[in-house]
Amino acid sequence: MNVRVVATGAGMIVLALGFFFYMTGMAPRSNDPAAMMQSVGTVSGAIGALGVVMMGFGLFRKPRGPRRR
């Protein structure tokens, strides 16, 4: 297990959720709230999915042998 990759993936998921909920509060002040939330959802979903993939690689990838320096 690669702890750094798992921690980075978890951090990306938390940041994506935080960004989404922060921007949800900003939507009523926008000129086009539906379009803004569509863009925010796309970005948050992409970052969250990348975080999930990073966590998967970090948790389930087998080491390749002894570490080289």
Residue frames relative to the residue before (quaternion, step in Angstrom):
aa qw qx qy qz dx dy dz
M 1.0000 0.0000 0.0000 0.0000 0.00 0.00 0.00
N 0.2361 -0.7558 0.5973 0.1275 3.54 -0.94 0.93
V 0.3155 -0.8063 0.4748 0.1577 3.55 -0.13 1.35
R 0.6431 0.5365 -0.3384 0.4290 3.61 0.96 -0.76
V 0.6613 0.4889 -0.3131 0.4750 3.59 0.97 -0.79
V 0.6426 0.5133 -0.3226 0.4685 3.59 1.00 -0.79
A 0.6679 0.4949 -0.3042 0.4653 3.60 0.91 -0.87
T 0.6421 0.5082 -0.3252 0.4729 3.60 0.99 -0.75
G 0.6464 0.5153 -0.3165 0.4653 3.60 0.97 -0.80
A 0.6584 0.4915 -0.3080 0.4796 3.57 0.96 -0.85
G 0.6415 0.5221 -0.3207 0.4616 3.58 1.01 -0.77
M 0.6417 0.5177 -0.3251 0.4632 3.58 1.01 -0.76
I 0.6367 0.5186 -0.3307 0.4651 3.59 1.01 -0.77
V 0.6567 0.5032 -0.3075 0.4701 3.58 0.93 -0.89
L 0.6700 0.4905 -0.3054 0.4662 3.61 0.91 -0.85
A 0.6340 0.5232 -0.3351 0.4605 3.61 1.01 -0.74
L 0.6617 0.4880 -0.3064 0.4798 3.59 0.96 -0.82
G 0.6456 0.5214 -0.3169 0.4592 3.57 0.98 -0.83
F 0.6455 0.5140 -0.3120 0.4710 3.58 0.98 -0.86
F 0.6548 0.5187 -0.3182 0.4482 3.59 0.92 -0.90
F 0.7223 0.4386 -0.2671 0.4633 3.59 0.78 -0.97
Y 0.5981 0.5407 -0.3600 0.4695 3.59 1.12 -0.56
M 0.7056 0.4535 -0.2692 0.4733 3.57 0.88 -0.91
T 0.5415 0.5951 -0.4097 0.4299 3.61 1.18 -0.36
G 0.6593 0.4974 -0.3022 0.4761 3.58 1.07 -0.69
M 0.6681 0.4960 -0.2953 0.4694 3.58 1.17 -0.52
A 0.5193 0.6965 -0.3963 0.2970 3.61 1.15 -0.51
P 0.6608 0.5161 -0.3569 0.4119 3.67 0.79 -0.75
R 0.6804 0.4855 -0.2939 0.4636 3.61 1.14 -0.51
S 0.5450 0.6344 -0.3898 0.3854 3.59 1.28 -0.13
N 0.5638 -0.5874 0.4580 0.3569 3.56 -1.25 0.43
D 0.7833 0.0933 -0.0376 0.6135 3.59 1.10 -0.69
P 0.1821 -0.8425 0.4963 0.1031 3.60 0.25 1.25
A 0.6355 0.5408 -0.3484 0.4269 3.61 0.98 -0.73
A 0.6782 0.4752 -0.2953 0.4766 3.59 0.90 -0.87
M 0.6348 0.5280 -0.3364 0.4528 3.57 1.00 -0.77
M 0.6960 0.4617 -0.2856 0.4699 3.60 0.87 -0.90
Q 0.5838 0.5516 -0.3794 0.4594 3.58 1.14 -0.47
S 0.6661 0.4863 -0.2922 0.4842 3.58 0.95 -0.86
V 0.6523 0.5091 -0.3114 0.4673 3.59 0.95 -0.88
G 0.6574 0.5113 -0.3076 0.4602 3.59 0.96 -0.82
T 0.6345 0.5257 -0.3263 0.4633 3.57 1.03 -0.75
V 0.6828 0.4773 -0.2852 0.4741 3.57 0.87 -0.95
S 0.6701 0.4952 -0.3039 0.4619 3.59 0.88 -0.91
G 0.6537 0.5157 -0.3118 0.4577 3.58 0.98 -0.80
A 0.6568 0.5056 -0.3148 0.4624 3.58 0.96 -0.80
I 0.6754 0.4748 -0.2964 0.4802 3.60 0.91 -0.86
G 0.6459 0.5137 -0.3173 0.4672 3.60 1.00 -0.77
A 0.6583 0.4979 -0.3106 0.4715 3.59 0.97 -0.82
L 0.6273 0.5180 -0.3345 0.4757 3.58 1.02 -0.72
G 0.6348 0.5266 -0.3200 0.4661 3.58 1.05 -0.74
V 0.6448 0.5097 -0.3171 0.4731 3.59 1.00 -0.81
V 0.6499 0.5068 -0.3162 0.4700 3.59 0.97 -0.83
M 0.6473 0.5083 -0.3238 0.4667 3.59 0.96 -0.81
M 0.6455 0.5057 -0.3262 0.4703 3.59 0.97 -0.78
G 0.6388 0.5309 -0.3242 0.4527 3.58 1.00 -0.78
F 0.6667 0.4824 -0.3017 0.4814 3.57 0.92 -0.87
G 0.6716 0.5092 -0.3026 0.4451 3.56 0.96 -0.81
L 0.7162 0.4578 -0.2540 0.4614 3.57 1.01 -0.78
F 0.8292 0.3068 -0.1116 0.4537 3.56 0.82 -0.98
R 0.5329 0.6223 -0.4222 0.3880 3.60 1.20 -0.05
K 0.3634 -0.7363 0.5308 0.2097 3.54 -0.90 0.94
P 0.5086 -0.6353 0.4740 0.3363 3.60 -1.02 0.70
R 0.4532 -0.7175 0.4721 0.2384 3.57 -1.12 0.70
G 0.7450 -0.3286 0.2291 0.5335 3.59 1.14 0.08
P 0.7679 -0.3395 0.2283 0.4929 3.56 -1.21 -0.30
R 0.5127 -0.6462 0.4766 0.3041 3.53 -1.14 0.69
R 0.2429 -0.7530 0.5950 0.1410 3.54 -1.07 0.79
R 0.3189 -0.7515 0.5448 0.1919 3.54 -1.10 0.64
